[in-house]
Amino acid sequence: MCRLAFAIVSLFLLPRAWAQTGGIAGDWEFSLLQLGAPEHLRAHFEQQGEKVTGTIDRFPLLEGKFQNGSFEGKVASNSASSPSTINNWNATFKGTLRGDEIVGEGTDQDGPFTFKARRTPKSPGVRTHKFAPTQFYNYFTSKYPPVLRVFPGDSVETHAVDAGGRDENGKRRSPGGNPLTGPFYVEGAWPGDTLVVKLTRLRLNSDKAGSGRQIVGSALTPGYNRNQKFEDNFSSEWKLDRASGVARLAKPSDRLKNYEVKLKPMLGCIGVAPPQDQSFRSGWLSNWGGNMDYNQMTEGVTLYLPVFHPGALLFLGDGHAAQGDGELTGDALETSTEFTFTVDVIKGKGVPGPRAENAEYRMASGIANSLQDAVQQATTNLARWLIDDFKLNANEVAIVLGTAIRYDIAELVDPQLHVVAKIEKSVLAKITP
């Protein structure tokens, strides 16, 4: 009910001078606070003289009138056919224009509310931003101020320190625990949208990396570690031969002196600010992304994330030179990275959790406390994606996934398990439009 009351308030808050010049027509972004809880809405206004009409989200608005830069009014609407819906509301309100911002307050059947609004900014044109971070954060949260505001279509060239907080020169720049670069505010990204992030370039900028040296207990039967003898002085430091594209142990044992790993740079952490006022350490992951540690988050991947706050508030970090499935030793080949990403927004359509695609696969994440729950989430996420994009019915999507689905265990060692359900694009190309 507060949505419509709030929407009506927005219609009447602008001064006559703006009405006469057509200044209020267009798109607006509103943030409403009622009962201690924020709500974020989009509005579109049409104007004719002093008369203003419009919509907010999918709801039509009544017309209004304003004079001398301020407004006071009331709304009373009842729907006999839908007595329990949002179409029933009663509200009184007032507001003023302050520069480019609308500030107002009102009361509806849920109680008093306050709000602010601003015009939806227009992009000055596609740009590439070079951002050199001076501070890194260890939480996914909406509480940090944005380090940079960008528009859909823009690209950002930046870098991240390693999981221990060291830069490419080995200098400690931040406390350890996956320090994050960001948050980046994406103009036009609004709760209920989907944020699109494409990694267009990802490079290692150090010749060193460090990894764990024991398999994590969560991946083993209890007796394995109990019966093993571990060497206290075993070194899991790595040298990165970027010219040859391989990694080798810096101080290998005799049996591993010829062992080498192909470099495949990836970002372990990509995520947006979690819902409401939640804050999570940068080792956490959930439907907002986070420390997903999926080794397919490489150059060329496009990631789709749900938006919970204005601007999405995007964080990136936790570079790996290489990693097997599941990050089995708790730390992959942790190192610093430099990367470029491009952003976009799919307005008015959200996703249930992270999705991604590259040249070969569509990939859908499931993140949960158990392997079974993560598999169920990942399968459902992928099934809904195919139903939406290919208009398949329940039987058709069962046939396609039953014959072509693949699963990756992306993450075993963090607070939640991450499973990815994926399908080859070559398979999807055989579906008749």
C-alpha positions in Angstrom: 0.0 0.0 0.0 2.8 2.4 0.7 4.1 2.1 -2.9 1.1 3.8 -4.4 0.9 6.4 -1.7 4.5 7.2 -2.2 4.0 7.3 -5.9 1.2 9.8 -5.7 3.4 12.0 -3.5 5.9 12.2 -6.2 3.5 13.6 -8.7 2.9 16.8 -6.8 6.2 18.0 -5.5 7.5 20.2 -8.2 7.1 24.0 -8.6 5.1 25.8 -11.2 8.2 27.1 -13.0 9.2 23.5 -13.7 5.7 22.6 -14.9 5.7 25.5 -17.3 9.0 24.5 -18.8 8.2 20.8 -19.0 11.0 20.2 -16.5 9.5 17.2 -14.6 8.7 15.0 -17.6 10.9 11.9 -17.7 12.3 9.3 -15.3 12.9 9.5 -11.6 14.4 7.3 -8.9 12.8 7.3 -5.5 13.9 6.1 -2.1 11.2 5.8 0.5 11.7 5.2 4.2 8.7 3.8 6.2 8.7 1.9 9.5 12.5 2.0 9.4 12.6 0.0 6.1 13.8 1.5 2.8 12.0 0.9 -0.5 13.3 1.9 -3.9 11.0 2.7 -6.8 11.2 4.0 -10.4 8.8 6.6 -11.7 8.0 8.1 -15.1 6.2 11.5 -15.4 4.2 13.1 -18.1 3.3 16.8 -17.9 0.8 19.2 -19.4 0.7 22.6 -17.9 0.2 22.2 -14.1 -1.2 18.8 -14.6 1.1 15.9 -14.0 0.4 12.2 -14.6 2.7 9.2 -14.6 3.5 5.7 -13.4 5.6 4.2 -10.7 6.9 0.7 -11.4 3.9 -1.0 -13.0 1.2 1.0 -11.1 -0.7 3.9 -12.8 -0.9 7.1 -10.8 -3.6 9.7 -10.3 -3.1 13.2 -11.6 -2.1 16.0 -9.4 -1.6 19.7 -9.0 1.2 21.8 -7.5 1.8 25.5 -6.8 4.6 27.8 -5.7 7.2 25.0 -5.3 5.4 23.1 -2.6 2.5 20.7 -2.5 0.0 19.3 0.0 -2.7 16.8 -0.9 -4.4 13.6 -0.2 -5.2 10.4 -2.0 -8.2 8.1 -1.3 -8.7 5.1 -3.5 -10.5 1.8 -2.9 -11.0 -1.3 -5.1 -14.1 -3.3 -4.2 -12.9 -6.1 -6.5 -9.5 -6.4 -4.9 -10.0 -5.3 -1.2 -6.6 -6.8 -0.1 -4.4 -5.6 -2.8 -2.0 -2.6 -3.1 -4.8 -0.8 -5.0 -6.4 0.1 -1.6 -4.7 3.0 0.1 -5.2 6.4 1.7 -2.5 9.0 2.0 -1.8 12.6 2.7 1.5 14.2 1.7 3.6 17.2 1.1 7.0 18.0 -0.4 9.3 20.5 -1.9 12.0 20.7 -4.6 15.5 21.3 -3.4 17.8 21.8 -6.4 17.7 18.6 -8.4 16.2 16.6 -5.5 12.7 16.1 -4.3 12.2 15.8 -0.6 8.9 15.0 0.9 6.9 13.2 3.7 3.5 11.8 4.0 1.2 9.3 5.8 -0.7 6.3 4.5 -2.5 3.4 6.2 0.9 1.9 7.2 2.0 5.1 8.9 4.3 8.1 8.2 7.0 7.9 5.6 9.7 10.2 4.2 11.3 10.1 0.8 13.9 11.6 -1.6 14.0 11.4 -5.3 16.3 12.4 -8.1 16.2 12.3 -11.9 17.6 9.2 -13.5 21.0 10.4 -14.7 21.8 10.3 -18.4 25.1 8.8 -19.6 27.5 11.3 -21.1 28.6 8.6 -23.5 30.4 5.3 -23.2 33.7 5.8 -21.3 36.7 3.8 -20.0 37.7 4.7 -16.5 41.1 4.0 -15.1 40.8 3.5 -11.3 43.7 3.0 -9.0 42.4 1.8 -5.6 44.0 3.3 -2.5 41.8 1.4 -0.1 40.5 -2.2 -0.1 37.5 -3.6 1.9 37.0 -6.9 3.5 33.1 -6.9 3.5 30.4 -7.2 0.9 28.1 -4.5 2.2 26.1 -1.4 1.2 27.7 0.7 4.0 30.8 1.8 2.1 30.7 4.9 -0.2 31.1 4.2 -3.9 34.7 4.6 -5.1 33.5 5.3 -8.7 30.2 5.9 -10.4 29.8 4.4 -13.9 27.1 4.1 -16.5 25.9 1.0 -18.4 28.3 0.4 -21.3 31.3 1.9 -19.4 34.5 -0.1 -18.7 36.8 0.1 -15.7 40.5 -0.7 -15.8 41.7 -1.5 -12.2 43.6 -4.0 -10.1 43.3 -6.0 -6.9 45.8 -7.1 -4.2 46.2 -10.8 -3.4 44.2 -12.6 -0.7 46.7 -11.6 1.9 46.5 -7.9 1.0 49.8 -7.6 -0.9 50.2 -5.8 -4.2 52.3 -6.8 -7.2 55.5 -5.6 -5.5 54.8 -7.7 -2.4 53.9 -4.6 -0.3 51.1 -5.0 2.3 48.3 -2.7 1.3 45.4 -4.2 3.3 44.5 -6.7 6.0 44.2 -10.2 4.5 41.1 -12.3 3.9 40.3 -11.5 0.2 40.5 -7.6 0.2 38.1 -6.3 -2.4 38.3 -3.5 -5.0 35.2 -1.3 -5.1 32.3 -0.7 -4.5 31.4 0.6 -8.0 28.1 2.3 -8.3 26.4 1.5 -11.6 24.0 4.3 -12.6 20.5 3.1 -13.4 20.9 -0.2 -11.6 17.9 -0.5 -9.2 16.6 -3.2 -6.9 14.9 -5.9 -9.0 17.3 -5.4 -11.9 20.1 -7.6 -13.1 23.7 -6.3 -13.2 25.8 -7.6 -16.1 29.5 -7.7 -15.6 31.9 -8.8 -18.4 35.6 -9.4 -17.7 37.1 -8.2 -20.9 40.7 -8.4 -19.7 42.4 -10.3 -16.8 46.1 -10.5 -16.2 48.6 -11.5 -13.6 50.9 -8.7 -12.5 53.2 -10.6 -10.1 55.6 -13.5 -10.5 54.7 -15.0 -7.1 51.8 -16.9 -5.6 51.0 -18.9 -2.5 48.6 -21.8 -2.0 47.4 -24.1 0.8 49.4 -27.3 1.4 46.8 -29.6 2.8 43.5 -30.9 1.5 40.6 -29.3 3.5 38.9 -31.6 5.9 35.5 -31.0 4.5 36.5 -32.8 1.3 37.9 -35.9 3.1 36.8 -38.7 5.4 37.9 -38.1 9.0 40.5 -40.9 8.9 42.5 -39.5 6.1 44.1 -36.6 7.9 44.4 -38.6 11.1 46.6 -41.2 9.4 48.8 -38.8 7.3 52.1 -37.4 8.2 52.6 -33.8 7.1 55.9 -32.1 6.7 56.1 -28.9 8.7 58.6 -27.3 6.4 56.9 -28.2 3.1 56.7 -25.0 0.9 53.6 -24.2 -1.2 55.0 -21.0 -2.6 54.9 -20.7 -6.4 56.9 -19.0 -9.1 54.7 -17.7 -12.0 56.4 -17.9 -15.4 54.0 -15.5 -17.2 56.1 -15.7 -20.4 55.7 -19.5 -20.6 52.2 -19.5 -19.1 53.0 -22.0 -16.3 53.5 -22.0 -12.5 56.1 -24.1 -10.6 56.8 -24.6 -7.0 59.4 -22.2 -5.8 61.0 -24.9 -3.5 59.8 -28.2 -4.9 60.3 -31.6 -3.3 62.2 -34.1 -5.4 59.1 -35.8 -6.7 57.5 -32.4 -7.7 60.6 -30.8 -9.2 59.2 -31.2 -12.7 55.6 -30.5 -11.8 54.0 -27.5 -13.4 50.6 -26.0 -13.7 49.1 -24.1 -16.6 48.3 -20.5 -15.7 44.6 -19.7 -15.9 43.9 -16.3 -14.2 40.5 -16.0 -12.5 38.8 -13.8 -9.9 37.5 -15.6 -6.9 35.4 -12.7 -5.7 32.7 -10.9 -7.7 29.6 -9.7 -6.0 27.2 -6.9 -5.2 26.0 -5.5 -1.9 23.7 -8.1 -0.1 20.0 -7.4 0.6 18.9 -4.9 3.3 21.6 -4.0 5.8 23.4 -7.3 5.7 27.2 -7.3 5.6 29.3 -10.4 5.0 33.1 -11.0 5.3 34.7 -11.2 1.9 35.1 -14.9 2.3 31.4 -15.4 2.1 29.1 -16.2 -0.8 25.4 -16.3 -1.5 22.8 -15.4 -4.1 24.5 -11.9 -4.4 27.7 -13.6 -5.6 30.8 -13.0 -3.4 33.6 -15.4 -2.8 32.4 -17.9 -5.4 35.9 -19.2 -6.3 34.7 -20.7 -9.6 37.6 -21.3 -11.9 35.6 -20.3 -15.0 35.5 -16.6 -13.8 38.2 -15.8 -16.3 38.8 -13.3 -19.1 35.8 -13.3 -21.5 33.2 -14.4 -19.0 29.9 -12.5 -18.5 28.3 -12.6 -15.1 24.7 -11.8 -14.2 23.9 -10.8 -10.6 20.7 -9.7 -8.9 20.6 -6.1 -7.7 19.5 -5.3 -4.1 20.6 -1.7 -3.6 20.7 1.4 -5.8 23.8 1.3 -8.0 24.2 -2.5 -7.2 27.6 -1.7 -5.5 29.9 -4.1 -7.2 33.0 -5.5 -5.6 35.8 -7.6 -7.2 39.0 -9.3 -6.0 40.8 -12.5 -4.9 42.9 -13.2 -8.0 44.1 -16.7 -8.6 46.8 -17.7 -11.1 45.2 -21.2 -11.3 42.8 -23.3 -9.3 41.4 -26.8 -9.6 37.7 -27.5 -8.9 36.5 -26.7 -5.4 39.7 -24.8 -4.3 40.7 -28.1 -2.5 43.5 -26.8 -0.4 41.6 -23.8 0.9 43.8 -21.3 -1.0 44.4 -21.5 -4.7 47.5 -19.9 -6.3 46.7 -16.6 -4.6 48.2 -13.6 -6.3 47.5 -10.0 -7.4 45.8 -9.2 -10.7 44.9 -6.3 -13.0 41.7 -6.4 -15.0 39.1 -4.6 -17.1 35.4 -5.1 -16.8 32.4 -3.6 -18.6 29.0 -3.2 -17.0 25.4 -3.2 -18.2 21.9 -3.3 -16.6 18.9 -5.4 -17.5 16.1 -3.3 -16.1 13.0 -4.7 -14.4 14.1 -8.3 -14.5 16.0 -10.0 -11.8 17.8 -13.4 -11.5 17.5 -15.7 -8.5 21.3 -16.1 -8.2 24.5 -15.8 -10.1 24.5 -16.8 -13.8 27.4 -16.7 -16.2 28.3 -17.4 -19.8 31.4 -17.7 -21.9 32.0 -18.7 -25.5 31.2 -22.3 -24.8 28.7 -22.6 -21.9 25.8 -21.1 -20.0 26.4 -21.6 -16.3 24.0 -21.2 -13.3 25.1 -21.2 -9.7 23.6 -22.9 -6.7 25.0 -21.8 -3.3 23.8 -23.5 -0.1 24.9 -25.2 3.1 24.7 -28.7 1.7 25.7 -30.3 -1.6 22.2 -31.5 -2.3 20.7 -28.0 -1.7 23.4 -26.4 -3.9 22.7 -28.9 -6.7 18.9 -28.3 -6.5 19.5 -24.5 -6.6 21.9 -24.7 -9.6 19.6 -27.0 -11.6 16.5 -24.9 -10.9 18.5 -21.7 -11.8 19.6 -23.2 -15.1 16.1 -24.6 -15.9 14.4 -21.3 -15.3 17.0 -19.5 -17.5 16.3 -21.9 -20.4 12.5 -21.7 -20.0 12.7 -17.9 -20.0 15.0 -17.5 -23.0 13.9 -20.4 -25.2 10.2 -20.6 -24.2 10.5 -24.3 -23.3 7.8 -26.1 -21.5 8.5 -28.4 -18.5 8.8 -31.5 -20.6 11.1 -29.9 -23.1 13.5 -28.4 -20.6 13.6 -31.9 -18.9 14.7 -33.5 -22.2 17.4 -30.9 -22.8 18.9 -30.9 -19.4 18.5 -34.6 -18.9 20.7 -35.2 -21.9 23.1 -32.3 -21.8 23.6 -30.8 -18.3 27.0 -30.8 -16.7 27.9 -30.0 -13.1 31.0 -28.4 -11.6 31.8 -28.3 -7.9 33.1 -24.8 -7.8 33.7 -24.3 -4.1 34.1 -26.7 -1.1 36.0 -24.8 1.5 34.1 -21.6 2.2 31.1 -21.2 4.5 28.7 -22.4 1.8 29.1 -24.9 -1.0 28.9 -23.7 -4.6 27.8 -26.0 -7.4 27.4 -24.8 -11.1 25.0 -26.4 -13.5 26.0 -25.7 -17.1 25.1 -26.6 -20.7 27.0 -26.2 -23.9 25.8 -23.4 -26.2 26.2 -25.8 -29.2 23.4 -27.9 -27.6 21.1 -24.9 -27.2 21.7 -23.9 -30.9 19.7 -27.0 -31.9 16.5 -25.8 -30.2 14.0 -24.5 -32.7 13.0 -20.8 -32.0 
